[in-house]
Structures are given as C-alpha cells and as structure tokens.
C-alpha cells in the first residue's frame, strides 16, 4: 500500500483543537492525532487499519464527531445526516442491533446521472436509499409517521455510495462503522418527489418495492419500503430524536438519508445502475454511472 503523509492541515488542527474544552473525550475515543491520520487516508482514498479491539460505541461516537468536523475542510459544510443500520439485514451483517448516524457534507451529494469512478473510495459499495428534506425543526417533536411526514418538504430517490474504508471489511462491527461516519462518501439524488401528508402516501412508502437495476435491465437486488424500520419515515423520527439527544437541531433544508432498502453491492467499471421506486407516484428513479 502506498505510504501517505499524515501531516495535518492547519484547518484540521484548528477544528480538532476547537473541540478541546467542549467536554472530555469518551473512554476509547481516538486521539486527535489518530483522527488527523484517519482523515488523511480518507481524502487519499486509502484503506484504514482496523480500530482498536476495545473501541466502545461511545468512543466511536466521540471519534465520529472529530472525524466529521475534520471532513469539512475537503468536503464542505454539513448539509444533512445519514441513518445507518435501519435495515435488519444490514444490522445482522455488521453485528450491531440498533441504528446509528453520520453526517453528510455538501460535496458528497451528486446529481442524477452522475458519473463517478468505480473505485470512488477505498472500499466502495452502493445501495438504494431515500432522502427526506426537513421542512422545519418541528420534526423533532414528531411522534408518529404522519406527524413526521408533515415536517418533510420533499423526498428524493437516492443511490448512496458508501465507503467501508477498512483493510479488512469482513471484521466491521458497530463501533468500527460508527467511527468512519457510517461510511459516508457520496450519494446521488434523483428528482424531488412531492410529499402528500396523508395515510395513503405513508402506505405507499411502506409498501413500495425499491429495485436496483443494471445495464441489462435485470434487477441486481430489491427490497420493500418496510425494510427500513417497518416504515421509512420511522427512520426520520429516529434520526431527529437521536440528533436532538446529541444537541443538534435540524433546520429547514437539511437532508436526511433514511437507510438501505437493498444489499450493499460493489460497483463495476463501465456500468450504469438505476434505483427504481415502484409504488410511489410515477415510479421515480435515479441513476449513477461507474467509470
């Protein structure tokens, strides 16, 4: 593996230094120097070594917060948040029984039909997702899917392009995934889907079939809307609630990535992939090309 320079930029050091005095690091939280090295590898698309075996989820959340702050140098400001492990099958893959969240930065979000290298990350994968756009901070008060839906302005078809990053992804577990910002790297937004704050629209989200379709028109994988916490809007409720517990208030326009309807698949050069949402009005879709 190519050796990379791990010298911190002035901006990274300033961001991390600014965290000192906020509150003490959780036990097992990576040091500022470790996060600087981790950020340098991420920017260079290089694989991360396995985290310490004793890394706890609290330590990983502390490290995630440091890592997310350092990413703003190269990827721009935080414009939203991603819910991870909202799908039971994905929880089983990573041997962790609960959702977790990471941040989304401005330069991570690409537009429909975007062309990206198949090796867009150190360990690139893709999945069918869905993005909700926050209408107001009142979403923090939502207790039911219908209440939450009334605080969502639009939905977007979304192919997330995560990066599992580690040298040996087979050993990924909950704390390791949390530490790397739940694998956030890129994602492709389709055209906006107007929200209808009705029970019928909620039912369509739960009952839809989300398909990943390849060049030959065949399905690569598919999943029901209910694969995300029995109802995709439940992920928005969970995410808004957990962010509030962490002192984060959502604002109008923030993006919420709700999680995966499908398996994590590996991109292949020279292919195009579509995510199709059968059962939503117009059966919307979004696509990405892998170079």
C-alpha positions in Angstrom: 0.0 0.0 0.0 1.3 3.4 -0.9 2.6 5.4 2.0 0.8 8.7 2.6 1.7 11.8 4.5 -0.2 12.2 7.7 0.6 15.8 8.4 -2.5 17.7 9.4 -3.6 20.8 7.6 -3.9 23.9 9.6 -7.6 23.7 9.2 -7.8 20.2 10.6 -5.7 21.0 13.6 -7.8 24.1 14.3 -11.0 22.1 14.1 -9.8 19.4 16.4 -8.2 21.9 18.8 -11.5 23.7 18.9 -13.1 20.6 20.4 -10.8 20.7 23.4 -12.6 22.1 26.3 -16.0 21.3 24.9 -16.2 18.1 27.0 -13.8 15.3 27.9 -13.3 12.6 25.3 -15.2 9.4 26.0 -13.1 6.4 27.0 -11.5 4.7 23.9 -12.1 7.8 21.8 -9.3 8.1 19.2 -6.8 10.9 19.8 -6.7 14.0 17.7 -3.5 12.7 16.1 -5.3 9.4 15.2 -8.2 11.3 13.6 -5.8 13.5 11.6 -4.2 10.3 10.2 -7.6 8.8 9.6 -8.7 11.9 7.7 -5.6 11.9 5.5 -6.2 8.3 4.5 -9.9 9.1 3.7 -9.1 12.0 1.5 -6.4 9.9 -0.3 -8.9 7.0 -0.8 -6.6 4.8 1.2 -7.8 2.0 3.5 -7.9 2.4 7.2 -6.3 0.0 9.6 -8.6 -1.8 12.0 -9.6 0.3 15.0 -8.5 -0.8 18.5 -10.3 -4.0 19.6 -11.5 -2.3 22.8 -13.2 0.6 20.9 -16.7 1.1 22.5 -19.7 2.6 20.8 -19.3 5.7 23.0 -15.7 6.1 22.0 -16.6 5.5 18.3 -19.3 8.3 18.5 -16.7 10.6 20.0 -14.3 9.7 17.2 -17.0 10.1 14.6 -17.7 13.7 15.8 -14.0 14.6 15.5 -13.8 12.9 12.1 -16.9 14.7 10.8 -15.5 18.0 11.9 -12.3 17.4 10.0 -14.1 16.4 6.8 -15.4 19.9 6.4 -12.0 21.0 5.1 -12.2 18.9 1.9 -15.9 18.1 1.6 -17.6 21.4 2.7 -20.1 22.1 5.4 -22.5 19.6 6.9 -25.8 19.7 5.0 -27.6 16.7 6.5 -27.3 13.4 8.3 -27.5 9.7 7.3 -29.2 7.0 9.3 -27.3 3.7 9.1 -28.3 0.2 10.2 -32.0 0.9 9.9 -32.5 -2.3 7.9 -32.5 -5.6 9.9 -30.5 -7.4 7.3 -27.8 -4.7 7.4 -27.7 -4.9 11.2 -27.0 -8.6 11.0 -24.2 -8.0 8.5 -22.5 -5.6 10.9 -23.5 -7.5 14.1 -25.0 -4.4 15.7 -28.7 -4.4 16.7 -29.5 -0.6 16.5 -29.4 2.3 14.1 -26.6 4.9 14.1 -26.0 8.1 12.3 -23.3 10.0 10.5 -23.0 13.4 8.7 -23.4 14.4 5.1 -21.2 17.1 3.6 -22.0 19.4 0.7 -19.5 17.9 -1.7 -20.8 14.4 -1.0 -24.1 15.0 -2.8 -24.2 14.4 -6.5 -27.0 14.9 -9.1 -29.0 12.4 -11.1 -26.9 10.5 -13.7 -23.6 11.5 -12.1 -20.5 9.7 -13.5 -18.1 8.5 -10.8 -15.1 6.2 -10.8 -16.0 2.6 -9.9 -13.2 3.0 -7.3 -14.7 6.1 -5.7 -13.5 5.1 -2.3 -11.1 2.8 -0.5 -13.8 0.1 -0.2 -16.7 1.4 -2.4 -20.2 -0.1 -2.4 -23.6 1.2 -3.4 -27.2 0.8 -2.2 -30.7 2.1 -2.8 -31.7 4.7 -0.2 -34.2 7.5 0.2 -33.6 11.1 1.3 -36.1 13.3 3.1 -35.8 17.1 3.2 -36.6 18.8 6.5 -39.4 21.4 6.4 -38.9 22.7 9.9 -37.3 21.9 13.3 -40.7 20.8 14.4 -39.7 17.4 13.1 -38.0 16.9 16.4 -41.4 16.8 18.1 -43.0 14.2 15.7 -44.1 11.1 17.4 -45.9 9.4 14.5 -45.0 8.9 10.9 -47.9 11.1 9.8 -46.6 13.9 12.1 -43.1 13.5 10.8 -44.3 13.5 7.2 -45.9 16.9 7.7 -42.5 18.2 8.6 -40.8 16.8 5.4 -41.0 19.1 2.3 -39.9 16.6 -0.4 -38.3 13.1 -0.8 -35.6 12.2 -3.2 -34.7 8.9 -4.8 -31.1 8.3 -3.6 -28.3 5.9 -4.5 -25.9 6.1 -1.7 -22.2 5.4 -2.4 -20.7 4.4 0.9 -17.1 3.6 1.6 -16.4 0.8 4.0 -12.8 2.0 4.2 -11.1 -0.7 6.3 -8.3 -3.0 5.1 -10.4 -6.0 6.3 -14.1 -5.1 6.0 -15.2 -8.6 7.0 -14.4 -7.6 10.6 -16.5 -4.5 10.5 -18.8 -4.2 13.6 -20.9 -1.5 15.1 -18.2 0.7 16.7 -15.9 0.4 13.7 -18.7 1.5 11.3 -19.7 4.4 13.6 -16.1 5.6 13.8 -15.9 6.1 10.0 -19.0 8.3 10.0 -21.2 5.2 9.0 -19.2 5.0 5.8 -20.4 8.3 4.3 -18.6 9.1 1.0 -21.1 10.1 -1.8 -24.7 9.8 -2.9 -26.7 10.6 -6.0 -30.0 12.5 -5.7 -32.8 12.0 -8.2 -35.7 14.4 -9.0 -37.8 15.5 -6.0 -40.9 13.6 -5.1 -43.6 15.9 -3.7 -44.8 14.8 -0.3 -48.5 14.2 0.4 -49.1 14.3 4.2 -51.7 11.5 4.0 -52.0 8.0 5.3 -52.3 6.8 1.7 -48.9 8.3 0.9 -47.4 6.7 4.0 -48.8 3.4 3.0 -47.2 3.7 -0.4 -43.8 4.3 1.2 -44.2 1.2 3.3 -45.5 -1.0 0.5 -43.3 0.2 -2.4 -40.7 -2.1 -3.9 -37.3 -0.5 -4.4 -35.2 -2.1 -7.1 -31.5 -1.7 -8.2 -31.4 -2.3 -11.9 -28.3 -3.0 -14.0 -27.3 -2.3 -17.7 -29.2 -5.3 -19.0 -32.4 -4.3 -17.3 -32.2 -7.1 -14.8 -32.7 -6.5 -11.1 -29.5 -6.6 -9.1 -31.4 -6.6 -5.8 -34.7 -5.3 -4.4 -36.4 -4.6 -1.1 -39.7 -3.3 0.3 -40.2 0.1 1.8 -40.9 -1.7 5.1 -37.3 -2.9 5.2 -36.4 0.4 6.9 -37.9 0.2 10.4 -41.2 -1.1 9.0 -41.8 2.4 7.5 -39.1 4.6 6.0 -40.5 7.7 7.8 -39.7 5.9 11.1 -36.0 6.4 10.3 -36.6 10.2 10.1 -38.3 10.1 13.5 -35.4 8.1 15.0 -32.8 10.3 13.4 -34.4 13.6 14.5 -34.7 12.2 18.0 -31.2 10.9 18.3 -29.7 14.1 16.9 -31.7 16.1 19.5 -30.2 14.0 22.3 -26.8 14.9 20.9 -27.6 18.7 21.0 -28.2 19.0 17.2 -31.3 20.9 16.0 -32.3 20.3 12.4 -33.2 23.2 10.2 -35.2 23.8 7.0 -33.4 22.2 4.0 -31.4 19.6 5.9 -31.1 16.3 4.2 -31.9 13.0 6.0 -30.7 9.8 4.4 -33.0 7.1 5.7 -31.1 3.9 5.1 -30.8 1.0 2.8 -33.6 -0.9 1.1 -31.1 -3.3 -0.6 -27.9 -5.1 -0.1 -24.5 -3.4 -0.3 -23.2 -4.1 -3.8 -19.8 -3.5 -5.4 -19.6 -1.1 -8.4 -18.1 -2.3 -11.7 -16.4 -0.1 -14.3 -18.4 0.7 -17.4 -21.8 0.0 -15.8 -24.9 2.2 -15.1 -27.2 1.4 -12.2 -30.7 2.7 -11.6 -32.7 2.7 -8.3 -36.5 2.5 -9.2 -39.2 3.1 -6.6 -42.2 1.0 -7.8 -45.4 2.1 -6.0 -44.6 5.8 -5.5 -46.3 8.3 -7.8 -44.8 8.0 -11.2 -42.4 5.2 -10.1 -39.5 7.6 -9.8 -35.9 6.6 -10.3 -32.3 7.8 -10.0 -29.1 6.6 -11.8 -25.3 6.6 -11.5 -22.6 5.7 -14.0 -19.5 3.9 -12.9 -16.4 4.7 -15.0 
